[in-house]
């Protein structure tokens, strides 16, 4: 390979994976409270690399949207009318997205980690705690993509 062709290879963006901008984290918000969904939208908008691809107010819609949209991350309430957050995950048969539970109920935390949740946010939580959960999501995504290679 000539020096000029080596230089051309080195200048291509794909030759420097560390400089590539990671794809946005496609996120679905699932919560039966309109105010909670609004707050999650606002927090997502303040985070780099988060793309909200949809919202649902109950579990049955969440199952449909997760199947249709295939998000990377679901911000999932536990207690909703009809199908609860754990039932949503149980009914999905395809590749499960990463999940951060967002709930007012502390008592389900152990169950959340039994289904491999990335994090468990208890309402009310602040921006710093949300950011911590998103960083855990980023780390999990980086770990999983590294394993696939």
C-alpha positions as CSV (number, residue, x, y, z in Angstrom):
1,X,0.0,0.0,0.0
2,X,1.4,3.4,-1.0
3,X,1.8,6.2,1.6
4,X,-1.0,8.2,0.0
5,X,-3.4,5.3,0.1
6,X,-2.5,4.7,3.8
7,X,-3.2,8.3,4.5
8,X,-6.6,8.1,2.7
9,X,-7.6,5.1,4.9
10,X,-6.6,6.9,8.1
11,X,-8.7,9.9,7.1
12,X,-11.9,8.0,6.6
13,X,-14.4,8.5,9.5
14,X,-14.8,4.7,10.0
15,X,-11.1,4.4,10.5
16,X,-11.5,6.3,13.8
17,X,-14.4,4.6,15.7
18,X,-13.7,6.7,18.8
19,X,-14.6,9.8,16.9
20,X,-17.9,8.5,15.6
21,X,-21.0,9.9,17.2
22,X,-22.9,7.0,18.7
23,X,-26.4,6.4,17.4
24,X,-29.1,7.9,19.6
25,X,-30.7,5.7,22.3
26,X,-34.2,5.1,20.9
27,X,-36.4,5.5,24.0
28,X,-40.1,4.6,24.7
29,X,-41.8,6.2,27.7
30,X,-44.5,4.1,29.4
31,X,-46.4,5.7,32.3
32,X,-50.0,6.1,33.1
33,X,-49.6,9.6,34.6
34,X,-49.5,12.4,32.0
35,X,-47.4,14.6,34.2
36,X,-44.8,11.8,34.7
37,X,-44.6,11.2,30.9
38,X,-44.1,15.0,30.4
39,X,-41.3,15.1,33.0
40,X,-39.6,12.1,31.4
41,X,-39.8,13.8,28.0
42,X,-38.2,16.9,29.5
43,X,-35.4,14.9,31.2
44,X,-34.8,13.0,27.9
45,X,-34.6,16.2,26.0
46,X,-31.8,17.5,28.3
47,X,-29.7,14.4,27.8
48,X,-27.4,14.0,24.8
49,X,-28.1,11.1,22.5
50,X,-31.6,10.3,23.7
51,X,-34.4,10.1,21.1
52,X,-37.9,9.6,22.4
53,X,-39.6,7.4,19.7
54,X,-43.0,7.1,21.5
55,X,-45.1,7.2,24.6
56,X,-47.7,4.9,26.1
57,X,-50.1,5.3,29.0
58,X,-50.8,1.6,29.7
59,X,-49.2,-1.8,29.4
60,X,-51.1,-3.2,26.4
61,X,-50.0,-0.2,24.3
62,X,-46.5,-0.7,25.5
63,X,-46.4,-4.2,24.3
64,X,-47.6,-3.1,20.8
65,X,-45.2,-0.2,20.7
66,X,-42.2,-2.1,21.8
67,X,-42.9,-4.8,19.2
68,X,-43.5,-2.2,16.5
69,X,-40.7,0.4,17.3
70,X,-38.1,-1.9,18.8
71,X,-36.7,0.8,21.1
72,X,-33.3,0.4,22.7
73,X,-34.6,1.6,26.1
74,X,-38.0,1.6,27.8
75,X,-38.6,3.9,30.7
76,X,-41.3,1.7,32.3
77,X,-43.8,2.4,35.1
78,X,-44.6,-0.6,37.3
79,X,-48.2,0.1,38.4
80,X,-50.5,0.8,35.5
81,X,-54.1,-0.1,34.7
82,X,-54.5,-3.4,33.1
83,X,-51.1,-4.9,32.3
84,X,-48.3,-3.8,34.7
85,X,-44.7,-3.2,33.8
86,X,-43.6,-6.7,34.7
87,X,-46.4,-8.2,32.7
88,X,-45.3,-6.1,29.7
89,X,-41.8,-7.7,29.9
90,X,-43.2,-11.2,30.4
91,X,-45.4,-10.9,27.3
92,X,-42.7,-9.8,25.0
93,X,-41.1,-12.8,23.2
94,X,-38.6,-11.0,20.9
95,X,-35.4,-9.2,21.9
96,X,-36.1,-7.2,25.0
97,X,-35.0,-3.6,25.2
98,X,-33.1,-2.3,28.1
99,X,-35.4,-1.2,30.9
100,X,-35.3,1.5,33.5
101,X,-38.3,1.2,35.8
102,X,-39.8,4.5,36.9
103,X,-42.2,4.1,39.7
104,X,-43.5,5.5,43.0
105,X,-43.2,2.0,44.6
106,X,-40.0,1.0,46.3
107,X,-41.1,-2.5,47.0
108,X,-40.7,-3.8,43.4
109,X,-37.0,-3.0,43.2
110,X,-35.8,-6.6,43.8
111,X,-38.3,-7.9,41.1
112,X,-36.9,-5.3,38.7
113,X,-33.4,-6.5,39.0
114,X,-34.6,-10.1,38.7
115,X,-35.8,-9.2,35.1
116,X,-32.4,-7.6,34.4
117,X,-33.5,-4.0,34.6
118,X,-30.7,-1.5,34.2
119,X,-32.0,0.8,36.9
120,X,-34.9,1.5,39.2
121,X,-36.0,5.1,39.7
122,X,-38.3,5.9,42.6
123,X,-40.5,9.0,42.0
124,X,-39.9,11.7,42.7
125,X,-36.3,11.7,41.5
126,X,-34.1,14.6,40.4
127,X,-32.2,15.3,37.2
128,X,-28.9,13.9,38.6
129,X,-30.5,10.6,39.5
130,X,-32.1,10.3,36.0
131,X,-28.7,11.1,34.4
132,X,-27.1,8.4,36.5
133,X,-29.7,5.9,35.1
134,X,-29.0,7.0,31.6
135,X,-25.2,6.6,32.1
136,X,-25.9,3.0,33.3
137,X,-27.9,2.5,30.1
138,X,-25.0,3.8,28.0
139,X,-22.6,1.5,29.8
140,X,-24.8,-1.5,29.3
141,X,-25.2,-0.7,25.6
142,X,-21.4,-0.3,25.3
143,X,-20.8,-3.6,27.1
144,X,-23.3,-5.5,25.0
145,X,-22.0,-4.1,21.7
146,X,-18.4,-5.1,22.8
147,X,-19.6,-8.6,23.5
148,X,-21.1,-8.9,20.0
149,X,-17.8,-8.2,18.4
